[in-house]
């Protein structure tokens, strides 16, 4: 069995998962704000459940972001240390692609949204279905305009709702990261054609996509691998 460990610490609610032969098998939640203290224990429980060790893994996959500065550093540092110590391949997976993969069956078009610079959202639009395909983005959009912009792009890619058969899925499913962004996005939705997707653990998607990248030979360099934060830190150097 080819096992891939997947780690998602990009947001407040992280997770760890184990995939076998490209399919998610089991996952563990990581409590908000507690990634560093529980990550090793969560991974150990996953491995015990399958009666394997870290050395039995084919590779370790980790979310590279965008996301939390602290969370991404914790997750990637753990993944790099575990991979380097056992000479395992390290694979990085975009947080946008992980979310699109996790929700690809919800609608013909899936939008992934991650909080960006002040007042902005980093948004991407994906084609749903068996394998999520990027159509647009990721690009920064004003938070107050993001739903309107994405609906316009989704309508341009889809047939109009009037032409769609009865019972057709929404033209667009929105997958925002974090409770605050979810609340803001929900306040902008004015049509039944738009579906707001509840938050879901993304480590299973990271593990499945990590397996795909591993088979394709798309592995990261242990030393050079770094998070893709997607925004500048809130703490800035003072200007002279």
C-alpha positions as CSV (number, residue, x, y, z in Angstrom):
1,X,0.0,0.0,0.0
2,X,1.3,3.4,-0.9
3,X,0.6,5.8,2.0
4,X,0.8,9.6,1.9
5,X,0.5,11.7,5.0
6,X,-1.3,15.0,4.4
7,X,-1.1,18.1,6.7
8,X,-3.2,21.2,6.6
9,X,-2.3,24.0,9.1
10,X,-3.1,26.9,6.8
11,X,-6.1,28.0,8.8
12,X,-7.4,28.1,12.4
13,X,-9.0,24.6,12.1
14,X,-6.2,22.3,10.8
15,X,-6.2,18.6,10.2
16,X,-4.0,15.6,9.4
17,X,-4.9,12.7,7.1
18,X,-3.6,9.5,5.7
19,X,-4.3,8.5,2.1
20,X,-3.7,5.0,0.6
21,X,-3.3,4.5,-3.1
22,X,-4.6,8.0,-3.7
23,X,-7.8,7.7,-1.6
24,X,-8.2,9.4,1.8
25,X,-8.5,6.7,4.5
26,X,-8.6,8.5,7.9
27,X,-8.1,12.0,9.3
28,X,-7.7,13.8,12.6
29,X,-8.7,17.4,13.5
30,X,-6.2,19.9,14.9
31,X,-7.8,22.2,17.4
32,X,-7.8,26.0,16.7
33,X,-4.6,27.6,17.7
34,X,-3.1,24.3,18.9
35,X,-1.3,23.0,15.8
36,X,2.2,22.8,17.3
37,X,1.2,21.0,20.5
38,X,-1.0,18.3,19.0
39,X,0.3,17.7,15.5
40,X,2.8,14.9,16.4
41,X,0.2,13.1,18.5
42,X,-2.4,13.3,15.7
43,X,0.0,11.9,13.2
44,X,0.9,9.1,15.6
45,X,-2.7,8.1,16.0
46,X,-3.2,8.0,12.3
47,X,-0.2,5.8,11.8
48,X,-1.2,3.4,14.7
49,X,-4.7,3.0,13.2
50,X,-3.1,1.5,10.0
51,X,-0.3,-0.2,12.0
52,X,2.5,1.6,10.1
53,X,5.3,4.1,11.0
54,X,6.6,7.3,9.4
55,X,9.2,5.2,7.6
56,X,6.5,3.3,5.8
57,X,5.2,6.4,4.1
58,X,5.8,7.1,0.4
59,X,5.8,10.8,1.0
60,X,4.6,13.7,3.2
61,X,2.3,16.3,1.7
62,X,1.7,19.7,3.4
63,X,-0.4,22.7,2.5
64,X,1.8,25.6,1.4
65,X,-0.9,28.2,1.8
66,X,-2.0,30.9,1.5
67,X,-3.0,31.1,5.1
68,X,-1.9,31.8,8.6
69,X,1.7,32.8,9.0
70,X,2.2,30.8,12.2
71,X,0.1,27.8,11.1
72,X,1.9,27.4,7.8
73,X,5.3,27.7,9.5
74,X,4.4,25.1,12.0
75,X,3.0,22.6,9.5
76,X,5.8,23.0,7.0
77,X,8.6,22.8,9.6
78,X,7.1,19.6,11.0
79,X,6.7,18.1,7.5
80,X,10.3,19.1,6.4
81,X,11.8,17.7,9.6
82,X,9.9,14.4,9.4
83,X,10.7,14.0,5.6
84,X,14.3,14.9,5.9
85,X,14.9,12.7,8.9
86,X,13.6,9.6,7.0
87,X,14.6,10.6,3.5
88,X,11.0,10.9,2.4
89,X,9.8,13.0,-0.5
90,X,8.1,16.3,0.5
91,X,5.2,17.5,-1.6
92,X,3.5,21.0,-1.3
93,X,-0.1,21.5,-2.1
94,X,-1.9,24.9,-2.7
95,X,-4.6,25.7,-0.1
96,X,-6.8,26.9,-3.0
97,X,-6.4,23.6,-4.9
98,X,-7.0,21.6,-1.8
99,X,-10.3,23.4,-1.2
100,X,-11.3,23.0,-4.8
101,X,-10.5,19.3,-4.7
102,X,-12.5,18.8,-1.5
103,X,-15.6,20.5,-2.9
104,X,-15.3,19.7,-6.6
105,X,-18.6,17.7,-6.6
106,X,-20.7,20.6,-5.2
107,X,-21.2,22.6,-8.4
108,X,-20.0,23.0,-12.0
109,X,-18.0,26.0,-10.7
110,X,-16.3,26.2,-7.3
111,X,-14.7,29.4,-6.0
112,X,-12.0,29.2,-3.3
113,X,-11.6,32.3,-1.1
114,X,-8.8,33.1,1.4
115,X,-8.4,36.3,3.4
116,X,-5.7,38.4,1.9
117,X,-4.3,41.9,2.4
118,X,-6.4,44.3,4.4
119,X,-9.9,44.5,2.9
120,X,-9.1,42.0,0.1
121,X,-9.7,38.4,-0.6
122,X,-7.5,36.1,-2.7
123,X,-10.1,34.3,-5.0
124,X,-9.8,31.6,-7.5
125,X,-12.5,30.0,-9.8
126,X,-12.4,26.3,-10.6
127,X,-14.2,23.9,-12.8
128,X,-15.8,21.2,-10.6
129,X,-16.3,17.5,-11.4
130,X,-13.9,14.6,-11.2
131,X,-10.8,16.7,-11.2
132,X,-10.9,20.4,-10.3
133,X,-9.4,22.6,-13.0
134,X,-8.3,26.2,-12.5
135,X,-10.3,28.7,-14.6
136,X,-9.2,32.0,-13.1
137,X,-7.0,33.3,-10.4
138,X,-5.9,33.3,-7.7
139,X,-6.2,37.1,-7.7
140,X,-6.8,39.7,-5.0
141,X,-10.4,41.1,-5.0
142,X,-12.0,43.7,-2.8
143,X,-13.9,41.8,-0.1
144,X,-17.1,43.8,-0.7
145,X,-17.1,42.9,-4.4
146,X,-15.9,39.3,-4.4
147,X,-19.2,37.5,-4.7
148,X,-20.4,39.7,-7.5
149,X,-17.1,39.3,-9.4
150,X,-17.2,35.5,-9.1
151,X,-20.8,35.2,-10.1
152,X,-20.2,37.1,-13.2
153,X,-17.3,34.9,-14.1
154,X,-19.3,31.7,-13.3
155,X,-22.2,32.9,-15.4
156,X,-19.9,33.6,-18.3
157,X,-18.6,30.0,-18.1
158,X,-22.0,28.3,-17.6
159,X,-25.2,28.2,-19.4
160,X,-27.7,30.6,-17.8
161,X,-29.9,29.3,-15.1
162,X,-33.0,29.8,-17.3
163,X,-31.5,27.3,-19.8
164,X,-30.5,24.8,-17.2
165,X,-32.7,21.7,-16.6
166,X,-34.8,21.5,-13.5
167,X,-32.8,20.3,-10.5
168,X,-29.5,21.6,-11.9
169,X,-26.8,22.4,-9.3
170,X,-26.0,26.0,-8.4
171,X,-24.0,27.9,-10.9
172,X,-21.4,28.6,-8.2
173,X,-20.3,27.1,-4.9
174,X,-18.3,29.4,-2.6
175,X,-15.7,27.9,-0.3
176,X,-14.3,30.6,2.0
177,X,-11.7,30.0,4.6
178,X,-12.4,31.0,8.2
179,X,-15.5,32.0,10.2
180,X,-15.1,35.8,9.7
181,X,-14.7,35.5,5.9
182,X,-17.6,33.1,5.7
183,X,-19.9,35.5,7.5
184,X,-18.9,38.3,5.2
185,X,-19.4,36.2,2.1
186,X,-22.8,35.0,3.3
187,X,-24.0,38.6,3.7
188,X,-23.3,39.2,-0.1
189,X,-25.3,36.2,-1.4
190,X,-28.5,37.2,-3.0
191,X,-29.4,34.3,-5.3
192,X,-30.3,30.6,-4.9
193,X,-27.9,30.0,-7.8
194,X,-25.0,30.5,-5.3
195,X,-24.2,27.9,-2.6
196,X,-22.1,28.7,0.5
197,X,-20.0,25.6,1.4
198,X,-19.5,24.9,5.1
199,X,-15.9,24.6,6.2
200,X,-14.4,21.1,5.9
201,X,-11.1,19.5,6.8
202,X,-8.7,19.9,4.0
203,X,-5.9,17.4,5.0
204,X,-7.7,14.5,3.2
205,X,-7.5,16.6,0.0
206,X,-3.9,17.5,0.7
207,X,-3.1,13.8,1.0
208,X,-4.9,12.8,-2.2
209,X,-3.4,15.7,-4.2
210,X,0.0,14.9,-2.6
211,X,-0.2,11.4,-3.9
212,X,-0.9,12.6,-7.4
213,X,2.0,15.0,-7.3
214,X,4.3,12.3,-5.9
215,X,3.4,9.9,-8.7
216,X,4.1,12.8,-11.2
217,X,7.5,13.4,-9.6
218,X,6.5,16.9,-8.5
219,X,8.3,16.9,-5.2
220,X,9.8,19.9,-3.3
221,X,13.3,20.6,-2.2
222,X,13.7,20.0,1.6
223,X,15.8,23.1,2.1
224,X,14.1,25.5,-0.3
225,X,10.5,24.6,0.5
226,X,8.7,27.6,2.0
227,X,5.1,28.7,2.7
228,X,3.2,30.9,0.2
229,X,1.6,33.3,2.6
230,X,-0.4,35.2,0.0
231,X,-0.1,38.5,1.9
232,X,2.4,40.7,3.8
233,X,2.6,40.3,7.6
234,X,0.5,42.6,9.7
235,X,3.7,43.6,11.5
236,X,5.7,45.9,9.3
237,X,9.2,47.5,9.5
238,X,8.9,51.1,10.4
239,X,9.7,53.5,7.6
240,X,12.7,55.8,7.9
